[in-house]
Amino acid sequence: MPELPEVEVICLGLRPHLTGRVITAIQCSGKDLRHPVPYSLMNERLCGQTIRAVARRAKYLLIETEDQTLLIIHLGMTGNLGIFPHATPLKIHDHVRWQLDNGLELRLNDTRRFGAVWLLPPEQAKNMETDFFGNTGPEPFSNTCTPAHFMALARARKQPVKTFLMDSRTVAGIGNIYANEALFAAGIHPSREVCTLQEDEWQRLIQLIRQILTRAIACGGSTISDFINASGESGYFQVNFQVYGRKGQPCLQCGIPIEKTQISGRASYFCPNCQKT
């Protein structure tokens, strides 16, 4: 599943192509994604509207029109977004197309159809943080993502710290890959009980999460599964992985083989020497 850096890369890639463009028509394959595609509502509210902003919240792409209607897209496990000329032959899993006034169109391709599309009219869009994102935690780069925030939520919880970080109610957008990488960088074992982390450890972990996400965005995201960014180029952050996907390979810090375990049903990679419980 594309994580925060991948979605941010898509956002950055699409922004110059979409901002200021008018949506002229919308086509759908007729197949549902994770939820039914709001085709009729999109035709009613989006056609003829100028796109004024493209942004990201957590792992969601937000496209806002001039009348403050908000199109929200989640890529699920296999979703891709790209810009193509109208005449480009369709691929079998192109499920939604938004035609633009310059001869191009935005296409959502989703092999497994676990992605989703929502449309919020202006009166709903203005309350999106309390309604649509009401259960979503702060962005990792926001001023509200602090040691105090984490410590308040972690108090008395005995769940693994990796599970805690991947909970979108705790913090937005930190998926499996970057939780593995951040915990390794911080020297924290992924199965450690989250309630045992101290303020200075949270401070360092937040700093490292931001550094790793920033580096991943700069690298164009990570090429996991079939992610392709909006310009059609693969990301290359995966060459910087310290632990993820490196089971049995020597730790780049101490040389001890990287181990893999399952934590809350997710693959977890760690160095048994550098990350103590």
NUROVO-478772 format. One record per residue (C-alpha): residue in one letter; x, y, z. Coordinates in nm, 2 decimals. Layout:
R sese   east  north     up
R    A      X      Y      Z
...
END
This chain:
R sese   east  north     up
R    M   0.00   0.00   0.00
R    P   0.14   0.34  -0.09
R    E   0.25   0.52   0.23
R    L   0.27   0.89   0.32
R    P   0.58   0.96   0.11
R    E   0.44   0.79  -0.20
R    V   0.11   0.98  -0.17
R    E   0.30   1.31  -0.11
R    V   0.51   1.24  -0.42
R    I   0.19   1.18  -0.62
R    C   0.05   1.51  -0.48
R    L   0.36   1.70  -0.58
R    G   0.36   1.54  -0.92
R    L   0.00   1.61  -1.00
R    R  -0.02   1.96  -0.86
R    P   0.13   2.15  -1.16
R    H  -0.08   1.94  -1.40
R    L  -0.41   1.99  -1.22
R    T  -0.41   2.33  -1.06
R    G  -0.60   2.59  -1.27
R    R  -0.74   2.32  -1.50
R    V  -1.11   2.28  -1.57
R    I  -1.28   1.94  -1.53
R    T  -1.48   1.89  -1.85
R    A  -1.60   1.53  -1.82
R    I  -1.58   1.22  -1.60
R    Q  -1.59   0.85  -1.71
R    C  -1.61   0.54  -1.49
R    S  -1.57   0.17  -1.57
R    G  -1.89   0.09  -1.39
R    K  -1.71  -0.12  -1.13
R    D  -1.72  -0.04  -0.76
R    L  -1.40   0.03  -0.58
R    R  -1.39  -0.02  -0.20
R    H  -1.71   0.18  -0.20
R    P  -1.94   0.27  -0.49
R    V  -1.79   0.55  -0.70
R    P  -2.00   0.86  -0.67
R    Y  -2.03   0.90  -1.04
R    S  -2.36   1.10  -1.06
R    L  -2.25   1.34  -0.78
R    M  -1.91   1.39  -0.95
R    N  -2.08   1.48  -1.28
R    E  -2.31   1.72  -1.10
R    R  -2.06   1.89  -0.88
R    L  -1.72   1.87  -1.07
R    C  -1.79   1.92  -1.44
R    G  -1.71   2.28  -1.54
R    Q  -1.53   2.34  -1.21
R    T  -1.17   2.47  -1.20
R    I  -0.92   2.29  -0.97
R    R  -0.77   2.53  -0.73
R    A  -0.57   2.31  -0.50
R    V  -0.41   1.96  -0.47
R    A  -0.31   1.85  -0.12
R    R  -0.25   1.55   0.10
R    R  -0.40   1.45   0.43
R    A  -0.26   1.13   0.58
R    K  -0.26   0.88   0.29
R    Y  -0.54   1.06   0.11
R    L  -0.51   1.29  -0.19
R    L  -0.74   1.60  -0.18
R    I  -0.84   1.79  -0.49
R    E  -1.04   2.11  -0.42
R    T  -1.23   2.30  -0.68
R    E  -1.31   2.67  -0.70
R    D  -1.64   2.63  -0.53
R    Q  -1.47   2.44  -0.24
R    T  -1.61   2.10  -0.35
R    L  -1.35   1.84  -0.23
R    L  -1.26   1.52  -0.42
R    I  -1.09   1.27  -0.19
R    I  -0.89   0.97  -0.33
R    H  -0.74   0.68  -0.15
R    L  -0.52   0.44  -0.35
R    G  -0.58   0.13  -0.14
R    M  -0.32  -0.14  -0.20
R    T  -0.27  -0.12  -0.58
R    G  -0.41   0.21  -0.69
R    N  -0.21   0.44  -0.92
R    L  -0.29   0.79  -1.05
R    G  -0.14   0.94  -1.36
R    I  -0.19   1.21  -1.63
R    F  -0.25   1.09  -1.98
R    P  -0.36   1.24  -2.32
R    H  -0.73   1.17  -2.38
R    A  -0.65   0.94  -2.68
R    T  -0.41   0.72  -2.48
R    P  -0.55   0.36  -2.49
R    L  -0.72   0.25  -2.17
R    K  -0.57  -0.01  -1.95
R    I  -0.80  -0.29  -1.82
R    H  -0.81  -0.15  -1.46
R    D  -0.86   0.22  -1.54
R    H  -1.17   0.27  -1.33
R    V  -1.22   0.65  -1.31
R    R  -1.11   0.93  -1.55
R    W  -1.14   1.30  -1.50
R    Q  -1.10   1.48  -1.83
R    L  -0.94   1.83  -1.83
R    D  -0.97   2.13  -2.06
R    N  -0.62   2.09  -2.20
R    G  -0.66   1.75  -2.37
R    L  -0.52   1.55  -2.08
R    E  -0.70   1.35  -1.81
R    L  -0.63   1.21  -1.47
R    R  -0.68   0.84  -1.45
R    L  -0.72   0.61  -1.15
R    N  -0.60   0.26  -1.22
R    D  -0.66   0.00  -0.94
R    T  -0.61  -0.37  -1.01
R    R  -0.76  -0.50  -0.68
R    R  -1.01  -0.22  -0.65
R    F  -0.93  -0.15  -0.28
R    G  -0.90   0.22  -0.34
R    A  -1.18   0.46  -0.29
R    V  -1.32   0.79  -0.42
R    W  -1.54   1.03  -0.21
R    L  -1.69   1.37  -0.30
R    L  -1.77   1.62  -0.03
R    P  -1.99   1.92  -0.13
R    P  -1.87   2.26   0.01
R    E  -2.09   2.24   0.31
R    Q  -1.94   1.90   0.41
R    A  -1.58   1.99   0.30
R    K  -1.56   2.27   0.54
R    N  -1.60   2.02   0.83
R    M  -1.38   1.75   0.69
R    E  -1.13   1.75   0.98
R    T  -1.40   1.68   1.23
R    D  -1.62   1.46   1.01
R    F  -1.42   1.28   0.75
R    F  -1.08   1.29   0.93
R    G  -1.23   1.30   1.28
R    N  -1.05   0.97   1.39
R    T  -0.72   1.06   1.21
R    G  -0.42   1.17   1.42
R    P  -0.20   1.47   1.35
R    E   0.04   1.48   1.05
R    P   0.40   1.38   1.15
R    F   0.53   1.72   1.04
R    S   0.26   1.92   1.23
R    N   0.32   2.12   1.55
R    T   0.07   1.90   1.73
R    C   0.28   1.58   1.67
R    T   0.48   1.61   2.00
R    P   0.62   1.39   2.27
R    A   0.33   1.50   2.49
R    H   0.08   1.39   2.23
R    F   0.23   1.04   2.21
R    M   0.28   1.00   2.58
R    A  -0.08   1.10   2.66
R    L  -0.21   0.83   2.42
R    A   0.05   0.57   2.52
R    R   0.00   0.60   2.89
R    A  -0.09   0.25   3.04
R    R  -0.10   0.09   2.69
R    K   0.10  -0.23   2.66
R    Q   0.07  -0.27   2.29
R    P   0.39  -0.29   2.07
R    V   0.53   0.05   1.98
R    K   0.53  -0.04   1.61
R    T   0.15  -0.12   1.62
R    F   0.10   0.21   1.81
R    L   0.28   0.41   1.54
R    M   0.09   0.25   1.26
R    D  -0.25   0.33   1.41
R    S  -0.38   0.63   1.21
R    R  -0.56   0.75   1.52
R    T  -0.22   0.81   1.68
R    V  -0.04   0.98   1.39
R    A  -0.14   1.00   1.02
R    G   0.03   0.81   0.75
R    I   0.31   0.61   0.91
R    G   0.28   0.27   0.75
R    N   0.47  -0.05   0.79
R    I   0.78   0.04   0.59
R    Y   0.86   0.37   0.77
R    A   0.76   0.24   1.11
R    N   1.03  -0.03   1.07
R    E   1.28   0.22   0.95
R    A   1.22   0.48   1.22
R    L   1.23   0.24   1.50
R    F   1.56   0.10   1.38
R    A   1.71   0.45   1.35
R    A   1.59   0.52   1.70
R    G   1.73   0.19   1.84
R    I   1.39   0.09   1.97
R    H   1.27  -0.27   1.94
R    P   0.94  -0.28   1.75
R    S   0.77  -0.51   2.01
R    R   0.86  -0.29   2.31
R    E   0.55  -0.19   2.51
R    V   0.47   0.16   2.41
R    C   0.40   0.28   2.76
R    T   0.76   0.23   2.85
R    L   0.90   0.50   2.62
R    Q   1.02   0.81   2.79
R    E   0.99   1.17   2.67
R    D   1.35   1.19   2.53
R    E   1.29   0.87   2.34
R    W   0.97   1.02   2.19
R    Q   1.15   1.34   2.10
R    R   1.42   1.15   1.91
R    L   1.17   0.91   1.75
R    I   0.96   1.21   1.62
R    Q   1.27   1.37   1.48
R    L   1.38   1.06   1.30
R    I   1.03   0.99   1.16
R    R   1.04   1.33   1.01
R    Q   1.39   1.29   0.87
R    I   1.31   0.95   0.71
R    L   0.98   1.06   0.56
R    T   1.15   1.38   0.42
R    R   1.43   1.17   0.27
R    A   1.17   0.92   0.12
R    I   0.97   1.21  -0.04
R    A   1.29   1.35  -0.18
R    C   1.37   1.01  -0.33
R    G   1.04   0.99  -0.49
R    G   0.88   0.74  -0.26
R    S   0.96   0.37  -0.24
R    T   0.90   0.12  -0.53
R    I   0.70  -0.14  -0.34
R    S   0.46  -0.36  -0.53
R    D   0.34  -0.16  -0.84
R    F   0.36   0.20  -0.71
R    I   0.44   0.45  -0.99
R    N   0.45   0.82  -0.92
R    A   0.25   1.08  -1.12
R    S   0.52   1.14  -1.37
R    G   0.56   0.77  -1.44
R    E   0.89   0.73  -1.27
R    S   0.97   0.48  -1.00
R    G   1.09   0.60  -0.66
R    Y   1.42   0.48  -0.53
R    F   1.41   0.52  -0.15
R    Q   1.41   0.14  -0.12
R    V   1.79   0.15  -0.18
R    N   1.81   0.33   0.15
R    F   1.62   0.07   0.36
R    Q   1.82  -0.02   0.67
R    V   1.60  -0.31   0.79
R    Y   1.28  -0.34   0.58
R    G   1.29  -0.65   0.35
R    R   1.65  -0.73   0.47
R    K   1.59  -1.05   0.67
R    G   1.91  -1.25   0.71
R    Q   2.13  -0.97   0.57
R    P   2.39  -0.80   0.79
R    C   2.29  -0.50   0.99
R    L   2.45  -0.20   0.83
R    Q   2.55  -0.07   1.18
R    C   2.68  -0.38   1.36
R    G   2.68  -0.67   1.11
R    I   2.44  -0.90   1.30
R    P   2.18  -1.05   1.07
R    I   1.85  -0.87   1.05
R    E   1.56  -1.07   1.19
R    K   1.19  -1.07   1.09
R    T   0.88  -1.14   1.30
R    Q   0.51  -1.08   1.29
R    I   0.37  -0.80   1.50
R    S  -0.01  -0.74   1.49
R    G  -0.01  -0.94   1.16
R    R   0.25  -0.72   0.99
R    A   0.61  -0.81   0.89
R    S   0.85  -0.65   1.13
R    Y   1.22  -0.62   1.06
R    F   1.48  -0.54   1.33
R    C   1.83  -0.58   1.44
R    P   1.85  -0.79   1.76
R    N   2.17  -0.61   1.86
R    C   2.09  -0.25   1.78
R    Q   1.73  -0.26   1.89
R    K   1.69  -0.38   2.25
R    T   1.35  -0.46   2.40
END
